[in-house]
Amino acid sequence: MPPLDPQVADLAPDEPTLTPYDQQHAVTYVRLLDAEKDNADWREVARIVLHVDPDADHARAHRCYESHLARAKWAARHGYRQLLSRGWPKAE
């Protein structure tokens, strides 16, 4: 099971395959997609889900949000197939 609230990097991966980062942040991606569906303010989502303060660094927070949301959408459209084909990683 992936962590429920892991720390995030400034930018999500931009690889053509699912990465360990993606697997670790699966719950984060779902939370981002849910927030977008609910038309949540990106600043609130950045603060709560990504733990980045848009008031302290607006540009960084927006890049982080956009990057992770784009990756969440990619994972929902394409990455899940890779996960299903190889299975969820075993806990160490």
Jmol script that loads the backbone (N, CA, C; Angstrom):
load data "model"
ATOM      1  N   MET A   1       0.844  -1.183   0.000  1.00  0.00           N
ATOM      2  CA  MET A   1       0.000   0.000   0.000  1.00  0.00           C
ATOM      3  C   MET A   1       0.887   1.243   0.000  1.00  0.00           C
ATOM      4  N   PRO A   2       0.603   2.216  -0.889  1.00  0.00           N
ATOM      5  CA  PRO A   2       1.412   3.431  -0.912  1.00  0.00           C
ATOM      6  C   PRO A   2       1.128   4.293   0.318  1.00  0.00           C
ATOM      7  N   PRO A   3       2.071   5.162   0.685  1.00  0.00           N
ATOM      8  CA  PRO A   3       1.837   6.071   1.805  1.00  0.00           C
ATOM      9  C   PRO A   3       0.634   6.975   1.515  1.00  0.00           C
ATOM     10  N   LEU A   4      -0.074   7.373   2.559  1.00  0.00           N
ATOM     11  CA  LEU A   4      -1.261   8.201   2.371  1.00  0.00           C
ATOM     12  C   LEU A   4      -0.939   9.670   2.134  1.00  0.00           C
ATOM     13  N   ASP A   5       0.182  10.147   2.637  1.00  0.00           N
ATOM     14  CA  ASP A   5       0.485  11.569   2.537  1.00  0.00           C
ATOM     15  C   ASP A   5       1.998  11.801   2.426  1.00  0.00           C
ATOM     16  N   PRO A   6       2.625  11.285   1.357  1.00  0.00           N
ATOM     17  CA  PRO A   6       4.085  11.419   1.247  1.00  0.00           C
ATOM     18  C   PRO A   6       4.509  12.834   0.861  1.00  0.00           C
ATOM     19  N   GLN A   7       5.738  13.177   1.174  1.00  0.00           N
ATOM     20  CA  GLN A   7       6.306  14.445   0.729  1.00  0.00           C
ATOM     21  C   GLN A   7       6.441  14.407  -0.794  1.00  0.00           C
ATOM     22  N   VAL A   8       6.286  15.554  -1.429  1.00  0.00           N
ATOM     23  CA  VAL A   8       6.375  15.612  -2.886  1.00  0.00           C
ATOM     24  C   VAL A   8       7.604  16.396  -3.320  1.00  0.00           C
ATOM     25  N   ALA A   9       8.093  16.051  -4.493  1.00  0.00           N
ATOM     26  CA  ALA A   9       9.174  16.805  -5.126  1.00  0.00           C
ATOM     27  C   ALA A   9       8.567  18.051  -5.774  1.00  0.00           C
ATOM     28  N   ASP A  10       9.403  19.002  -6.138  1.00  0.00           N
ATOM     29  CA  ASP A  10       8.902  20.199  -6.809  1.00  0.00           C
ATOM     30  C   ASP A  10       8.233  19.859  -8.134  1.00  0.00           C
ATOM     31  N   LEU A  11       8.753  18.848  -8.827  1.00  0.00           N
ATOM     32  CA  LEU A  11       8.179  18.411 -10.096  1.00  0.00           C
ATOM     33  C   LEU A  11       7.950  16.906 -10.066  1.00  0.00           C
ATOM     34  N   ALA A  12       6.828  16.499 -10.607  1.00  0.00           N
ATOM     35  CA  ALA A  12       6.532  15.070 -10.746  1.00  0.00           C
ATOM     36  C   ALA A  12       7.358  14.508 -11.901  1.00  0.00           C
ATOM     37  N   PRO A  13       7.540  13.194 -11.942  1.00  0.00           N
ATOM     38  CA  PRO A  13       8.286  12.596 -13.056  1.00  0.00           C
ATOM     39  C   PRO A  13       7.609  12.888 -14.397  1.00  0.00           C
ATOM     40  N   ASP A  14       8.415  12.835 -15.436  1.00  0.00           N
ATOM     41  CA  ASP A  14       7.900  13.002 -16.793  1.00  0.00           C
ATOM     42  C   ASP A  14       8.467  11.886 -17.653  1.00  0.00           C
ATOM     43  N   GLU A  15       8.338  10.693 -17.151  1.00  0.00           N
ATOM     44  CA  GLU A  15       8.871   9.503 -17.824  1.00  0.00           C
ATOM     45  C   GLU A  15       7.746   8.810 -18.595  1.00  0.00           C
ATOM     46  N   PRO A  16       8.081   8.043 -19.623  1.00  0.00           N
ATOM     47  CA  PRO A  16       7.050   7.333 -20.372  1.00  0.00           C
ATOM     48  C   PRO A  16       6.581   6.051 -19.687  1.00  0.00           C
ATOM     49  N   THR A  17       7.161   5.744 -18.537  1.00  0.00           N
ATOM     50  CA  THR A  17       6.761   4.559 -17.785  1.00  0.00           C
ATOM     51  C   THR A  17       6.504   4.946 -16.327  1.00  0.00           C
ATOM     52  N   LEU A  18       5.774   4.100 -15.647  1.00  0.00           N
ATOM     53  CA  LEU A  18       5.500   4.297 -14.234  1.00  0.00           C
ATOM     54  C   LEU A  18       6.800   4.204 -13.444  1.00  0.00           C
ATOM     55  N   THR A  19       7.003   5.118 -12.518  1.00  0.00           N
ATOM     56  CA  THR A  19       8.231   5.157 -11.729  1.00  0.00           C
ATOM     57  C   THR A  19       7.933   4.796 -10.273  1.00  0.00           C
ATOM     58  N   PRO A  20       8.972   4.503  -9.491  1.00  0.00           N
ATOM     59  CA  PRO A  20       8.751   4.291  -8.053  1.00  0.00           C
ATOM     60  C   PRO A  20       8.098   5.520  -7.397  1.00  0.00           C
ATOM     61  N   TYR A  21       8.445   6.716  -7.852  1.00  0.00           N
ATOM     62  CA  TYR A  21       7.816   7.938  -7.331  1.00  0.00           C
ATOM     63  C   TYR A  21       6.307   7.889  -7.575  1.00  0.00           C
ATOM     64  N   ASP A  22       5.917   7.480  -8.781  1.00  0.00           N
ATOM     65  CA  ASP A  22       4.489   7.382  -9.098  1.00  0.00           C
ATOM     66  C   ASP A  22       3.794   6.392  -8.173  1.00  0.00           C
ATOM     67  N   GLN A  23       4.418   5.268  -7.949  1.00  0.00           N
ATOM     68  CA  GLN A  23       3.821   4.262  -7.080  1.00  0.00           C
ATOM     69  C   GLN A  23       3.673   4.796  -5.658  1.00  0.00           C
ATOM     70  N   GLN A  24       4.673   5.517  -5.184  1.00  0.00           N
ATOM     71  CA  GLN A  24       4.637   6.080  -3.843  1.00  0.00           C
ATOM     72  C   GLN A  24       3.568   7.173  -3.734  1.00  0.00           C
ATOM     73  N   HIS A  25       3.295   7.865  -4.826  1.00  0.00           N
ATOM     74  CA  HIS A  25       2.380   8.999  -4.805  1.00  0.00           C
ATOM     75  C   HIS A  25       1.017   8.700  -5.431  1.00  0.00           C
ATOM     76  N   ALA A  26       0.659   7.444  -5.530  1.00  0.00           N
ATOM     77  CA  ALA A  26      -0.630   7.064  -6.124  1.00  0.00           C
ATOM     78  C   ALA A  26      -1.799   7.728  -5.400  1.00  0.00           C
ATOM     79  N   VAL A  27      -1.762   7.756  -4.085  1.00  0.00           N
ATOM     80  CA  VAL A  27      -2.846   8.380  -3.320  1.00  0.00           C
ATOM     81  C   VAL A  27      -2.868   9.891  -3.574  1.00  0.00           C
ATOM     82  N   THR A  28      -1.704  10.503  -3.658  1.00  0.00           N
ATOM     83  CA  THR A  28      -1.614  11.935  -3.969  1.00  0.00           C
ATOM     84  C   THR A  28      -2.280  12.215  -5.311  1.00  0.00           C
ATOM     85  N   TYR A  29      -1.992  11.385  -6.301  1.00  0.00           N
ATOM     86  CA  TYR A  29      -2.572  11.579  -7.627  1.00  0.00           C
ATOM     87  C   TYR A  29      -4.096  11.480  -7.581  1.00  0.00           C
ATOM     88  N   VAL A  30      -4.615  10.522  -6.843  1.00  0.00           N
ATOM     89  CA  VAL A  30      -6.069  10.372  -6.731  1.00  0.00           C
ATOM     90  C   VAL A  30      -6.669  11.603  -6.052  1.00  0.00           C
ATOM     91  N   ARG A  31      -6.016  12.092  -5.019  1.00  0.00           N
ATOM     92  CA  ARG A  31      -6.500  13.287  -4.324  1.00  0.00           C
ATOM     93  C   ARG A  31      -6.517  14.494  -5.263  1.00  0.00           C
ATOM     94  N   LEU A  32      -5.493  14.621  -6.108  1.00  0.00           N
ATOM     95  CA  LEU A  32      -5.445  15.727  -7.064  1.00  0.00           C
ATOM     96  C   LEU A  32      -6.574  15.626  -8.078  1.00  0.00           C
ATOM     97  N   LEU A  33      -6.804  14.433  -8.596  1.00  0.00           N
ATOM     98  CA  LEU A  33      -7.872  14.243  -9.573  1.00  0.00           C
ATOM     99  C   LEU A  33      -9.238  14.510  -8.954  1.00  0.00           C
ATOM    100  N   ASP A  34      -9.432  14.068  -7.720  1.00  0.00           N
ATOM    101  CA  ASP A  34     -10.697  14.343  -7.023  1.00  0.00           C
ATOM    102  C   ASP A  34     -10.894  15.840  -6.813  1.00  0.00           C
ATOM    103  N   ALA A  35      -9.835  16.519  -6.421  1.00  0.00           N
ATOM    104  CA  ALA A  35      -9.925  17.964  -6.192  1.00  0.00           C
ATOM    105  C   ALA A  35     -10.258  18.699  -7.491  1.00  0.00           C
ATOM    106  N   GLU A  36      -9.637  18.283  -8.580  1.00  0.00           N
ATOM    107  CA  GLU A  36      -9.938  18.924  -9.861  1.00  0.00           C
ATOM    108  C   GLU A  36     -11.404  18.690 -10.242  1.00  0.00           C
ATOM    109  N   LYS A  37     -11.860  17.472 -10.049  1.00  0.00           N
ATOM    110  CA  LYS A  37     -13.260  17.144 -10.362  1.00  0.00           C
ATOM    111  C   LYS A  37     -14.220  18.015  -9.556  1.00  0.00           C
ATOM    112  N   ASP A  38     -13.839  18.322  -8.320  1.00  0.00           N
ATOM    113  CA  ASP A  38     -14.668  19.152  -7.438  1.00  0.00           C
ATOM    114  C   ASP A  38     -14.437  20.651  -7.641  1.00  0.00           C
ATOM    115  N   ASN A  39     -13.619  21.008  -8.635  1.00  0.00           N
ATOM    116  CA  ASN A  39     -13.312  22.413  -8.919  1.00  0.00           C
ATOM    117  C   ASN A  39     -12.688  23.139  -7.727  1.00  0.00           C
ATOM    118  N   ALA A  40     -11.860  22.435  -6.987  1.00  0.00           N
ATOM    119  CA  ALA A  40     -11.181  23.040  -5.838  1.00  0.00           C
ATOM    120  C   ALA A  40     -10.157  24.060  -6.319  1.00  0.00           C
ATOM    121  N   ASP A  41      -9.951  25.079  -5.543  1.00  0.00           N
ATOM    122  CA  ASP A  41      -8.951  26.096  -5.842  1.00  0.00           C
ATOM    123  C   ASP A  41      -7.565  25.456  -5.805  1.00  0.00           C
ATOM    124  N   TRP A  42      -6.779  25.660  -6.841  1.00  0.00           N
ATOM    125  CA  TRP A  42      -5.469  25.003  -6.920  1.00  0.00           C
ATOM    126  C   TRP A  42      -4.575  25.377  -5.745  1.00  0.00           C
ATOM    127  N   ARG A  43      -4.735  26.594  -5.233  1.00  0.00           N
ATOM    128  CA  ARG A  43      -3.896  27.032  -4.107  1.00  0.00           C
ATOM    129  C   ARG A  43      -4.195  26.223  -2.850  1.00  0.00           C
ATOM    130  N   GLU A  44      -5.457  25.958  -2.637  1.00  0.00           N
ATOM    131  CA  GLU A  44      -5.850  25.143  -1.481  1.00  0.00           C
ATOM    132  C   GLU A  44      -5.334  23.709  -1.643  1.00  0.00           C
ATOM    133  N   VAL A  45      -5.431  23.183  -2.852  1.00  0.00           N
ATOM    134  CA  VAL A  45      -4.946  21.835  -3.130  1.00  0.00           C
ATOM    135  C   VAL A  45      -3.435  21.768  -2.944  1.00  0.00           C
ATOM    136  N   ALA A  46      -2.727  22.759  -3.443  1.00  0.00           N
ATOM    137  CA  ALA A  46      -1.269  22.786  -3.275  1.00  0.00           C
ATOM    138  C   ALA A  46      -0.906  22.775  -1.794  1.00  0.00           C
ATOM    139  N   ARG A  47      -1.619  23.562  -1.023  1.00  0.00           N
ATOM    140  CA  ARG A  47      -1.333  23.681   0.410  1.00  0.00           C
ATOM    141  C   ARG A  47      -1.652  22.376   1.144  1.00  0.00           C
ATOM    142  N   ILE A  48      -2.815  21.799   0.888  1.00  0.00           N
ATOM    143  CA  ILE A  48      -3.278  20.635   1.649  1.00  0.00           C
ATOM    144  C   ILE A  48      -2.685  19.322   1.134  1.00  0.00           C
ATOM    145  N   VAL A  49      -2.715  19.120  -0.160  1.00  0.00           N
ATOM    146  CA  VAL A  49      -2.293  17.830  -0.731  1.00  0.00           C
ATOM    147  C   VAL A  49      -0.786  17.779  -0.968  1.00  0.00           C
ATOM    148  N   LEU A  50      -0.231  18.872  -1.492  1.00  0.00           N
ATOM    149  CA  LEU A  50       1.187  18.870  -1.853  1.00  0.00           C
ATOM    150  C   LEU A  50       2.084  19.481  -0.775  1.00  0.00           C
ATOM    151  N   HIS A  51       1.491  20.126   0.206  1.00  0.00           N
ATOM    152  CA  HIS A  51       2.244  20.750   1.303  1.00  0.00           C
ATOM    153  C   HIS A  51       3.208  21.824   0.796  1.00  0.00           C
ATOM    154  N   VAL A  52       2.722  22.600  -0.181  1.00  0.00           N
ATOM    155  CA  VAL A  52       3.488  23.717  -0.723  1.00  0.00           C
ATOM    156  C   VAL A  52       2.641  24.966  -0.522  1.00  0.00           C
ATOM    157  N   ASP A  53       3.228  25.985   0.064  1.00  0.00           N
ATOM    158  CA  ASP A  53       2.488  27.202   0.387  1.00  0.00           C
ATOM    159  C   ASP A  53       2.524  28.183  -0.794  1.00  0.00           C
ATOM    160  N   PRO A  54       1.385  28.377  -1.451  1.00  0.00           N
ATOM    161  CA  PRO A  54       1.366  29.300  -2.589  1.00  0.00           C
ATOM    162  C   PRO A  54       1.554  30.754  -2.189  1.00  0.00           C
ATOM    163  N   ASP A  55       1.308  31.085  -0.935  1.00  0.00           N
ATOM    164  CA  ASP A  55       1.530  32.453  -0.486  1.00  0.00           C
ATOM    165  C   ASP A  55       3.019  32.742  -0.322  1.00  0.00           C
ATOM    166  N   ALA A  56       3.774  31.731   0.060  1.00  0.00           N
ATOM    167  CA  ALA A  56       5.217  31.900   0.261  1.00  0.00           C
ATOM    168  C   ALA A  56       5.979  31.894  -1.061  1.00  0.00           C
ATOM    169  N   ASP A  57       5.552  31.038  -2.000  1.00  0.00           N
ATOM    170  CA  ASP A  57       6.236  30.938  -3.299  1.00  0.00           C
ATOM    171  C   ASP A  57       5.207  30.525  -4.353  1.00  0.00           C
ATOM    172  N   HIS A  58       4.516  31.513  -4.872  1.00  0.00           N
ATOM    173  CA  HIS A  58       3.415  31.278  -5.814  1.00  0.00           C
ATOM    174  C   HIS A  58       3.859  30.482  -7.035  1.00  0.00           C
ATOM    175  N   ALA A  59       4.946  30.887  -7.664  1.00  0.00           N
ATOM    176  CA  ALA A  59       5.403  30.233  -8.897  1.00  0.00           C
ATOM    177  C   ALA A  59       5.772  28.767  -8.638  1.00  0.00           C
ATOM    178  N   ARG A  60       6.509  28.515  -7.574  1.00  0.00           N
ATOM    179  CA  ARG A  60       6.910  27.143  -7.242  1.00  0.00           C
ATOM    180  C   ARG A  60       5.680  26.283  -6.949  1.00  0.00           C
ATOM    181  N   ALA A  61       4.744  26.809  -6.176  1.00  0.00           N
ATOM    182  CA  ALA A  61       3.539  26.061  -5.830  1.00  0.00           C
ATOM    183  C   ALA A  61       2.726  25.734  -7.078  1.00  0.00           C
ATOM    184  N   HIS A  62       2.610  26.696  -7.987  1.00  0.00           N
ATOM    185  CA  HIS A  62       1.823  26.456  -9.201  1.00  0.00           C
ATOM    186  C   HIS A  62       2.500  25.421 -10.101  1.00  0.00           C
ATOM    187  N   ARG A  63       3.817  25.510 -10.259  1.00  0.00           N
ATOM    188  CA  ARG A  63       4.554  24.502 -11.047  1.00  0.00           C
ATOM    189  C   ARG A  63       4.385  23.111 -10.443  1.00  0.00           C
ATOM    190  N   CYS A  64       4.508  23.026  -9.140  1.00  0.00           N
ATOM    191  CA  CYS A  64       4.371  21.744  -8.448  1.00  0.00           C
ATOM    192  C   CYS A  64       2.968  21.175  -8.670  1.00  0.00           C
ATOM    193  N   TYR A  65       1.960  22.020  -8.497  1.00  0.00           N
ATOM    194  CA  TYR A  65       0.581  21.590  -8.697  1.00  0.00           C
ATOM    195  C   TYR A  65       0.350  21.126 -10.133  1.00  0.00           C
ATOM    196  N   GLU A  66       0.728  21.947 -11.092  1.00  0.00           N
ATOM    197  CA  GLU A  66       0.514  21.612 -12.509  1.00  0.00           C
ATOM    198  C   GLU A  66       1.256  20.334 -12.895  1.00  0.00           C
ATOM    199  N   SER A  67       2.481  20.197 -12.435  1.00  0.00           N
ATOM    200  CA  SER A  67       3.294  19.027 -12.747  1.00  0.00           C
ATOM    201  C   SER A  67       2.661  17.746 -12.197  1.00  0.00           C
ATOM    202  N   HIS A  68       2.248  17.800 -10.953  1.00  0.00           N
ATOM    203  CA  HIS A  68       1.665  16.605 -10.326  1.00  0.00           C
ATOM    204  C   HIS A  68       0.274  16.292 -10.882  1.00  0.00           C
ATOM    205  N   LEU A  69      -0.497  17.314 -11.200  1.00  0.00           N
ATOM    206  CA  LEU A  69      -1.808  17.065 -11.800  1.00  0.00           C
ATOM    207  C   LEU A  69      -1.649  16.441 -13.187  1.00  0.00           C
ATOM    208  N   ALA A  70      -0.713  16.940 -13.970  1.00  0.00           N
ATOM    209  CA  ALA A  70      -0.466  16.357 -15.297  1.00  0.00           C
ATOM    210  C   ALA A  70      -0.035  14.897 -15.168  1.00  0.00           C
ATOM    211  N   ARG A  71       0.811  14.615 -14.198  1.00  0.00           N
ATOM    212  CA  ARG A  71       1.262  13.235 -14.007  1.00  0.00           C
ATOM    213  C   ARG A  71       0.110  12.357 -13.525  1.00  0.00           C
ATOM    214  N   ALA A  72      -0.738  12.899 -12.671  1.00  0.00           N
ATOM    215  CA  ALA A  72      -1.908  12.143 -12.209  1.00  0.00           C
ATOM    216  C   ALA A  72      -2.809  11.779 -13.383  1.00  0.00           C
ATOM    217  N   LYS A  73      -2.998  12.727 -14.290  1.00  0.00           N
ATOM    218  CA  LYS A  73      -3.822  12.456 -15.472  1.00  0.00           C
ATOM    219  C   LYS A  73      -3.160  11.418 -16.365  1.00  0.00           C
ATOM    220  N   TRP A  74      -1.839  11.508 -16.538  1.00  0.00           N
ATOM    221  CA  TRP A  74      -1.126  10.511 -17.334  1.00  0.00           C
ATOM    222  C   TRP A  74      -1.277   9.128 -16.691  1.00  0.00           C
ATOM    223  N   ALA A  75      -1.090   9.061 -15.382  1.00  0.00           N
ATOM    224  CA  ALA A  75      -1.191   7.772 -14.686  1.00  0.00           C
ATOM    225  C   ALA A  75      -2.596   7.194 -14.817  1.00  0.00           C
ATOM    226  N   ALA A  76      -3.606   8.048 -14.753  1.00  0.00           N
ATOM    227  CA  ALA A  76      -4.984   7.572 -14.877  1.00  0.00           C
ATOM    228  C   ALA A  76      -5.284   7.055 -16.280  1.00  0.00           C
ATOM    229  N   ARG A  77      -4.650   7.658 -17.276  1.00  0.00           N
ATOM    230  CA  ARG A  77      -4.913   7.260 -18.671  1.00  0.00           C
ATOM    231  C   ARG A  77      -4.011   6.121 -19.143  1.00  0.00           C
ATOM    232  N   HIS A  78      -2.755   6.119 -18.677  1.00  0.00           N
ATOM    233  CA  HIS A  78      -1.780   5.189 -19.237  1.00  0.00           C
ATOM    234  C   HIS A  78      -1.034   4.355 -18.195  1.00  0.00           C
ATOM    235  N   GLY A  79      -0.594   4.976 -17.138  1.00  0.00           N
ATOM    236  CA  GLY A  79       0.256   4.314 -16.162  1.00  0.00           C
ATOM    237  C   GLY A  79      -0.391   3.158 -15.436  1.00  0.00           C
ATOM    238  N   TYR A  80      -1.708   3.231 -15.246  1.00  0.00           N
ATOM    239  CA  TYR A  80      -2.373   2.158 -14.520  1.00  0.00           C
ATOM    240  C   TYR A  80      -2.228   0.819 -15.240  1.00  0.00           C
ATOM    241  N   ARG A  81      -2.129   0.848 -16.559  1.00  0.00           N
ATOM    242  CA  ARG A  81      -1.968  -0.404 -17.314  1.00  0.00           C
ATOM    243  C   ARG A  81      -0.668  -1.109 -16.931  1.00  0.00           C
ATOM    244  N   GLN A  82       0.388  -0.310 -16.753  1.00  0.00           N
ATOM    245  CA  GLN A  82       1.681  -0.874 -16.355  1.00  0.00           C
ATOM    246  C   GLN A  82       1.590  -1.480 -14.958  1.00  0.00           C
ATOM    247  N   LEU A  83       0.896  -0.801 -14.074  1.00  0.00           N
ATOM    248  CA  LEU A  83       0.731  -1.293 -12.710  1.00  0.00           C
ATOM    249  C   LEU A  83      -0.042  -2.610 -12.713  1.00  0.00           C
ATOM    250  N   LEU A  84      -1.109  -2.671 -13.481  1.00  0.00           N
ATOM    251  CA  LEU A  84      -1.903  -3.887 -13.544  1.00  0.00           C
ATOM    252  C   LEU A  84      -1.132  -5.048 -14.152  1.00  0.00           C
ATOM    253  N   SER A  85      -0.297  -4.748 -15.123  1.00  0.00           N
ATOM    254  CA  SER A  85       0.436  -5.835 -15.790  1.00  0.00           C
ATOM    255  C   SER A  85       1.532  -6.425 -14.920  1.00  0.00           C
ATOM    256  N   ARG A  86       2.115  -5.623 -14.024  1.00  0.00           N
ATOM    257  CA  ARG A  86       3.201  -6.163 -13.197  1.00  0.00           C
ATOM    258  C   ARG A  86       2.828  -6.309 -11.727  1.00  0.00           C
ATOM    259  N   GLY A  87       1.686  -5.777 -11.328  1.00  0.00           N
ATOM    260  CA  GLY A  87       1.239  -5.909  -9.944  1.00  0.00           C
ATOM    261  C   GLY A  87       1.853  -4.838  -9.040  1.00  0.00           C
ATOM    262  N   TRP A  88       1.234  -4.683  -7.885  1.00  0.00           N
ATOM    263  CA  TRP A  88       1.710  -3.694  -6.915  1.00  0.00           C
ATOM    264  C   TRP A  88       2.985  -4.199  -6.286  1.00  0.00           C
ATOM    265  N   PRO A  89       3.982  -3.339  -6.068  1.00  0.00           N
ATOM    266  CA  PRO A  89       5.246  -3.792  -5.476  1.00  0.00           C
ATOM    267  C   PRO A  89       5.036  -4.326  -4.053  1.00  0.00           C
ATOM    268  N   LYS A  90       5.820  -5.321  -3.712  1.00  0.00           N
ATOM    269  CA  LYS A  90       5.760  -5.908  -2.366  1.00  0.00           C
ATOM    270  C   LYS A  90       6.413  -4.972  -1.367  1.00  0.00           C
ATOM    271  N   ALA A  91       5.893  -4.934  -0.168  1.00  0.00           N
ATOM    272  CA  ALA A  91       6.505  -4.141   0.889  1.00  0.00           C
ATOM    273  C   ALA A  91       7.840  -4.777   1.262  1.00  0.00           C
ATOM    274  N   GLU A  92       8.806  -3.904   1.553  1.00  0.00           N
ATOM    275  CA  GLU A  92      10.145  -4.416   1.891  1.00  0.00           C
ATOM    276  C   GLU A  92      10.270  -4.716   3.356  1.00  0.00           C
TER     277      GLU A  92
END
end "model"
wireframe off; spacefill off
backbone 0.3
color backbone group
